Amino acid sequence: MPSLSAGERAELGLRAAGGLMYRQDKVWSRHSDDKVDIAHTLAGVLRTLGHALPLDLPFTALSIGSSNEPQFRILESACRGGLYLLDIEDAALAVVEERVRRQHTPHVRAVRGDYREVFRDEASVLRFRDEHLGGGRLTLITLHHSLYYSPQPFWRGLFANLYDHLLAREPGPGPAGAIHAVLMASASDDPTSTTWLYNHFAGGFFGHHNDQDLRACATELAADPHFADAQVLAKSSRVEFFVDDFEQFMAVVWMILLHPTVHRFTEGQQREVIEWVYANLWSRGLPLVQVQDHLVIYRGTGVPGLI
C-alpha cells in the first residue's frame, strides 16, 4: 500500500466519517464477498420455497432496512408479485426509486420508515399490512444486517409479529414462506475482525459491546412453542473486505462502528480509530474479516429447508 502521511490519512479518514450510509454500504458490497455470501443463502431459501410452492404462485418479498438493496436483481426477478423495500434513509430509497423508473419495474416499491417503529407491536404490523400490502402476506422477509439497529430483546417480538401477521400461510405442509436474517457475529478475539473492531472501540469509548447474538436467538426461537410449526435454521460464514483506497476503507470502518447513526465519535476519537486502522490493517494490506451469522425461519416442515 502507498505510504500516507499522518495528515493525509487523518484528512481521508475524517472525510470518510461524514459519508452517507448507503454509499458506505456500496463500498462494502463492491469490495467484500458479503453480498455473495448472503446471496448464496438467499438462493437456497428461494429454491426451498420454489420446491414447496405451486409454480404459478407469484412470490412477494419485504426487505427490512434495505438500504439501496444490493440483492435487488435476485429479489426483483424472483418476487414478481411485489417487492417492498423498507428503509429510513431517503438517499438510499431515492436510488431505488430512480432505478424502478428507469428499468420499468413497478412491482418494486420503496417504503420510508424506521422498522423499529413500523413493527414495534402487533397493531403497527397490522397497520403496515393494510396500508402497504393491501392486507396481503409475503413469501419472503429479509433482514440483511438491519438487526444492528435494535436491541436483542426486541427481536423475539419482531420475529413473532412478522411470522404471525406478514408471512404467508398457504394450506399444505409448506414451507409457505421464510424469514432470512444476517448479522455480524457477536464475539471474536481476532483483531482483524469487524466484531473485535466494534467491541474494542465502541467498548473503549462508549462502554458498549456487541451483545447481539443471532445464533443464540435462533436457539431460543427453535425452542419457543410459538414457532412449533417452523423450521428454525442457523449457520455462520466468513467474509473479507479490502480496498486499496484508504478513504473508502475507512468509510466501511465507520459503518461497522455505527458512526454517527448510533455512536458519535469525537474528532479525537476518530483520529485514534484512523491511526489504529492505518497501522494495523490498511498499511499492511490486511483485509477486514467478518464472521456473520445467518438465521432462516421457514413456516412449515413438509419440505426440509436449505440454509
C-alpha positions as CSV (number, residue, x, y, z in Angstrom):
1,M,0.0,0.0,0.0
2,P,1.2,3.5,-0.6
3,S,2.5,5.3,2.4
4,L,0.3,8.1,3.7
5,S,1.5,10.9,6.0
6,A,-0.3,11.5,9.3
7,G,-2.0,14.5,7.8
8,E,-3.1,12.6,4.6
9,R,-4.6,9.7,6.5
10,A,-6.4,12.0,9.0
11,E,-7.9,14.0,6.2
12,L,-9.1,10.9,4.3
13,G,-10.4,9.2,7.5
14,L,-12.2,12.2,8.8
15,R,-13.8,12.9,5.4
16,A,-15.0,9.3,5.3
17,A,-16.7,9.7,8.7
18,G,-19.2,12.2,7.1
19,G,-20.3,9.9,4.3
20,L,-23.8,8.6,3.7
21,M,-24.5,5.1,4.9
22,Y,-25.8,3.7,1.6
23,R,-22.5,4.9,0.0
24,Q,-20.5,3.2,2.7
25,D,-22.6,0.0,2.2
26,K,-21.9,0.2,-1.6
27,V,-18.2,0.2,-0.9
28,W,-18.6,-2.8,1.4
29,S,-20.7,-4.6,-1.2
30,R,-18.2,-3.9,-4.0
31,H,-15.0,-4.8,-2.2
32,S,-16.2,-7.7,0.0
33,D,-17.8,-11.0,-0.6
34,D,-20.6,-10.3,1.9
35,K,-23.4,-9.9,-0.6
36,V,-22.2,-13.0,-2.4
37,D,-22.3,-14.9,0.9
38,I,-25.8,-13.5,1.6
39,A,-26.9,-14.4,-2.0
40,H,-25.8,-18.0,-1.6
41,T,-28.1,-18.5,1.4
42,L,-30.9,-16.4,-0.2
43,A,-30.8,-18.6,-3.3
44,G,-31.2,-21.7,-1.1
45,V,-34.2,-20.1,0.6
46,L,-35.8,-19.4,-2.8
47,R,-35.0,-22.9,-4.0
48,T,-36.8,-24.3,-1.0
49,L,-39.8,-22.1,-1.5
50,G,-39.9,-22.9,-5.2
51,H,-39.8,-26.6,-4.4
52,A,-42.6,-26.3,-1.9
53,L,-45.0,-23.9,-3.6
54,P,-47.0,-24.0,-6.8
55,L,-45.2,-22.9,-9.9
56,D,-47.9,-20.3,-10.8
57,L,-47.8,-18.7,-7.3
58,P,-46.2,-15.2,-7.6
59,F,-43.6,-14.6,-4.8
60,T,-43.7,-11.4,-2.8
61,A,-41.0,-10.1,-0.5
62,L,-40.2,-7.4,2.0
63,S,-36.6,-6.3,2.6
64,I,-36.4,-4.6,6.0
65,G,-33.6,-2.0,6.3
66,S,-33.0,-2.5,2.6
67,S,-30.6,0.5,2.0
68,N,-30.2,0.6,-1.8
69,E,-30.7,-3.2,-1.8
70,P,-27.6,-4.9,-3.3
71,Q,-29.8,-8.0,-3.7
72,F,-32.2,-6.1,-5.9
73,R,-31.6,-8.3,-9.0
74,I,-32.3,-11.5,-7.2
75,L,-35.4,-10.2,-5.3
76,E,-36.8,-8.2,-8.2
77,S,-36.7,-11.2,-10.6
78,A,-37.9,-13.8,-8.1
79,C,-40.7,-11.8,-6.5
80,R,-42.8,-10.5,-9.4
81,G,-45.9,-10.4,-7.2
82,G,-44.4,-7.4,-5.3
83,L,-41.1,-6.4,-3.7
84,Y,-41.3,-3.9,-0.9
85,L,-38.1,-2.1,0.3
86,L,-38.3,-0.5,3.7
87,D,-35.6,1.9,4.9
88,I,-35.2,5.0,7.0
89,E,-32.6,6.7,4.7
90,D,-34.1,8.9,2.0
91,A,-31.0,8.9,-0.1
92,A,-30.9,5.1,-0.4
93,L,-34.5,4.9,-1.4
94,A,-34.1,7.6,-3.9
95,V,-31.5,5.4,-5.7
96,V,-34.0,2.6,-5.7
97,E,-36.9,4.8,-7.0
98,E,-34.8,6.1,-9.8
99,R,-33.9,2.6,-10.8
100,V,-37.5,1.5,-10.7
101,R,-38.5,4.3,-13.1
102,R,-35.5,3.7,-15.4
103,Q,-35.9,-0.1,-15.6
104,H,-39.7,-0.1,-15.6
105,T,-40.2,-2.4,-12.5
106,P,-43.5,-1.0,-11.0
107,H,-43.8,-4.1,-8.8
108,V,-40.9,-2.8,-6.7
109,R,-42.0,-0.2,-4.1
110,A,-40.0,1.9,-1.7
111,V,-41.4,2.5,1.7
112,R,-39.9,5.1,4.0
113,G,-39.9,4.2,7.7
114,D,-38.0,3.1,10.8
115,Y,-38.7,-0.6,11.2
116,R,-38.3,-0.3,15.0
117,E,-41.4,1.9,14.9
118,V,-43.2,0.3,11.9
119,F,-43.0,-3.2,13.5
120,R,-42.9,-2.2,17.2
121,D,-46.1,-4.2,18.1
122,E,-48.9,-6.2,16.7
123,A,-51.1,-3.2,15.9
124,S,-48.3,-1.5,14.0
125,V,-47.6,-4.6,11.9
126,L,-51.2,-5.0,11.0
127,R,-51.4,-1.3,10.0
128,F,-48.4,-1.8,7.8
129,R,-50.0,-4.8,6.2
130,D,-53.2,-2.9,5.5
131,E,-51.6,0.3,4.2
132,H,-48.7,-1.1,2.1
133,L,-49.6,-4.7,1.3
134,G,-53.3,-4.4,0.7
135,G,-53.9,-6.8,3.5
136,G,-51.8,-9.5,1.8
137,R,-49.0,-11.6,3.1
138,L,-45.4,-12.2,2.0
139,T,-43.5,-15.2,0.7
140,L,-40.1,-13.9,1.9
141,I,-39.0,-11.3,4.5
142,T,-35.3,-10.4,4.7
143,L,-33.3,-8.6,7.4
144,H,-29.9,-8.3,6.0
145,H,-27.7,-6.5,8.5
146,S,-30.6,-4.4,9.8
147,L,-30.9,-6.0,13.2
148,Y,-27.9,-4.0,14.3
149,Y,-30.2,-1.1,15.0
150,S,-32.5,-2.8,17.5
151,P,-31.6,-4.4,20.8
152,Q,-31.8,-8.2,21.0
153,P,-34.8,-8.2,23.5
154,F,-36.8,-6.5,20.7
155,W,-36.1,-9.4,18.2
156,R,-38.4,-12.1,19.6
157,G,-41.4,-9.8,19.4
158,L,-40.3,-8.6,15.9
159,F,-39.9,-12.2,14.6
160,A,-43.2,-13.3,16.2
161,N,-45.2,-10.4,14.7
162,L,-43.6,-10.8,11.2
163,Y,-44.3,-14.6,11.4
164,D,-47.9,-14.2,12.6
165,H,-49.1,-11.3,10.6
166,L,-46.9,-10.8,7.5
167,L,-45.5,-14.2,6.5
168,A,-47.6,-16.3,4.1
169,R,-49.5,-19.2,5.5
170,E,-50.8,-21.2,2.5
171,P,-52.6,-24.5,3.1
172,G,-50.4,-27.6,3.0
173,P,-47.3,-28.8,4.8
174,G,-45.2,-25.9,3.5
175,P,-42.8,-24.2,3.7
176,A,-45.2,-21.4,2.8
177,G,-42.8,-18.6,3.5
178,A,-39.4,-17.7,5.0
179,I,-37.6,-15.1,7.0
180,H,-33.9,-14.6,6.4
181,A,-31.7,-12.6,8.8
182,V,-28.0,-11.9,8.6
183,L,-25.9,-10.3,11.3
184,M,-22.2,-9.9,12.3
185,A,-21.2,-12.5,14.9
186,S,-21.2,-11.2,18.5
187,A,-17.8,-12.3,19.7
188,S,-14.3,-12.6,18.2
189,D,-10.7,-12.5,19.5
190,D,-9.4,-11.8,16.0
191,P,-8.2,-8.1,15.9
192,T,-8.7,-8.1,12.1
193,S,-12.4,-8.8,12.6
194,T,-15.3,-6.4,12.4
195,T,-16.6,-7.8,15.7
196,W,-13.3,-7.1,17.5
197,L,-13.0,-3.7,16.0
198,Y,-16.5,-2.7,17.2
199,N,-16.0,-4.2,20.7
200,H,-12.6,-2.5,21.1
201,F,-13.6,1.0,20.0
202,A,-17.3,1.2,20.9
203,G,-16.4,-0.6,24.2
204,G,-13.5,1.7,24.9
205,F,-15.2,5.0,24.1
206,F,-18.8,4.3,24.9
207,G,-18.8,1.2,27.2
208,H,-20.8,-0.6,24.6
209,H,-20.0,-4.2,23.4
210,N,-21.8,-6.2,20.8
211,D,-24.4,-8.2,22.7
212,Q,-26.5,-9.1,19.6
213,D,-26.2,-12.9,19.1
214,L,-28.2,-14.2,16.2
215,R,-27.1,-17.8,16.8
216,A,-28.4,-17.6,20.4
217,C,-31.6,-16.0,19.1
218,A,-32.0,-19.0,16.7
219,T,-31.6,-21.4,19.6
220,E,-34.3,-19.6,21.6
221,L,-36.7,-19.4,18.7
222,A,-36.3,-23.1,17.9
223,A,-37.3,-23.9,21.5
224,D,-40.2,-21.4,21.5
225,P,-43.7,-23.0,21.2
226,H,-44.7,-20.0,19.2
227,F,-42.6,-21.4,16.3
228,A,-43.6,-25.0,16.8
229,D,-44.7,-25.3,13.1
230,A,-41.5,-23.7,11.8
231,Q,-38.0,-24.8,10.8
232,V,-35.5,-22.5,12.6
233,L,-32.1,-23.0,11.0
234,A,-28.7,-21.2,11.6
235,K,-25.2,-21.2,10.3
236,S,-22.1,-19.0,10.3
237,S,-19.8,-17.9,7.4
238,R,-16.7,-15.8,6.9
239,V,-16.3,-12.9,4.5
240,E,-13.4,-10.5,3.8
241,F,-13.2,-6.8,2.8
242,F,-10.3,-4.8,1.4
243,V,-9.9,-1.8,-0.9
244,D,-6.6,0.0,-1.6
245,D,-8.3,3.4,-1.2
246,F,-7.9,4.5,2.4
247,E,-10.8,6.8,2.4
248,Q,-13.1,4.0,1.2
249,F,-11.6,1.6,3.7
250,M,-12.4,4.0,6.5
251,A,-15.9,4.6,5.2
252,V,-16.6,0.9,5.9
253,V,-14.9,1.1,9.3
254,W,-17.3,3.9,10.3
255,M,-20.3,1.9,9.1
256,I,-19.1,-1.0,11.2
257,L,-18.7,1.3,14.2
258,L,-22.2,2.7,13.7
259,H,-20.8,6.3,13.5
260,P,-22.7,8.6,13.6
261,T,-26.1,6.7,13.5
262,V,-25.7,5.1,16.9
263,H,-22.3,6.3,18.4
264,R,-20.9,9.8,17.8
265,F,-17.2,9.6,17.9
266,T,-15.5,12.9,18.7
267,E,-12.8,14.1,16.4
268,G,-10.1,13.0,18.8
269,Q,-11.7,9.5,19.0
270,Q,-12.0,9.4,15.2
271,R,-8.3,10.2,14.8
272,E,-7.4,7.4,17.2
273,V,-9.5,4.9,15.2
274,I,-7.9,6.2,12.0
275,E,-4.4,5.7,13.3
276,W,-5.1,2.2,14.5
277,V,-6.7,1.1,11.3
278,Y,-3.9,2.5,9.2
279,A,-1.1,1.0,11.3
280,N,-2.7,-2.4,11.9
281,L,-4.8,-3.2,8.8
282,W,-4.6,-1.0,5.7
283,S,-0.9,-0.2,5.5
284,R,-0.2,-3.9,6.0
285,G,-2.7,-4.9,3.3
286,L,-4.7,-7.0,5.7
287,P,-8.4,-7.5,5.0
288,L,-11.2,-6.7,7.5
289,V,-12.7,-10.1,8.3
290,Q,-16.3,-10.6,9.2
291,V,-17.8,-13.8,10.7
292,Q,-21.5,-13.4,10.2
293,D,-24.5,-15.5,11.3
294,H,-27.5,-16.5,9.2
295,L,-30.9,-17.3,10.6
296,V,-33.7,-18.7,8.4
297,I,-37.2,-19.3,9.7
298,Y,-39.4,-21.4,7.4
299,R,-43.1,-21.7,8.0
300,G,-43.9,-25.3,7.6
301,T,-41.9,-28.5,7.9
302,G,-43.1,-30.5,4.9
303,V,-40.0,-29.8,2.8
304,P,-36.6,-29.6,4.5
305,G,-35.3,-26.1,4.2
306,L,-31.9,-25.1,2.8
307,I,-29.6,-22.7,4.5
